[in-house]
Amino acid sequence: MTQSIPRALVAQALDQPEDNLPPGDLPMDRFAQRFLMFLRDTEDDEAEGDDFEAHPEVWTAVLATVLATDHPALSFAVQEALVAEAQTPEDLGLIAAGPMTELFATQGPDLLPQIEAAATSPRFAMALGALAPEGHGNPLFWARLQGMAKGHPDMADELPPV
């Protein structure tokens, strides 16, 4: 798995000069921690009408979207890091329904070999069970992913090991 996101790519994705960013590349595990915090904190914001764009970690969502669109291999590494960072089945549900669905909706069939390899992990397979494929293209691709799923996170009380 990729260990970091290049600083130049982060700057470009966030439309910031590199000098405005901390030194060095962005460690993948640190990004996953911060992005998962954003997902947890903003889970109900759209339904409640809250302004999640004011959240201090909104940059993580912006970066994740750019990665999903323009850098699918790196985005897939983000998904793996997020799944590893998850603390609860609900976390896996947030990841699957958000950034994982976004990546797979735009790049999924091209990532099938990586998805199949990652699905050997019970935790990753569990996340596949929580995907939100409705309205996101190729139904055969989504059916294949569901076939790799080992159960939906709502059906488990705790997460399998990483």
Summary of the structure (lengths in Angstrom):
residues: 162
radius of gyration: 15.4
end to end distance: 13.3
largest distance: 46.1
contacts: 501
relative contact order: 0.12
helix: 67%
strand: 2%
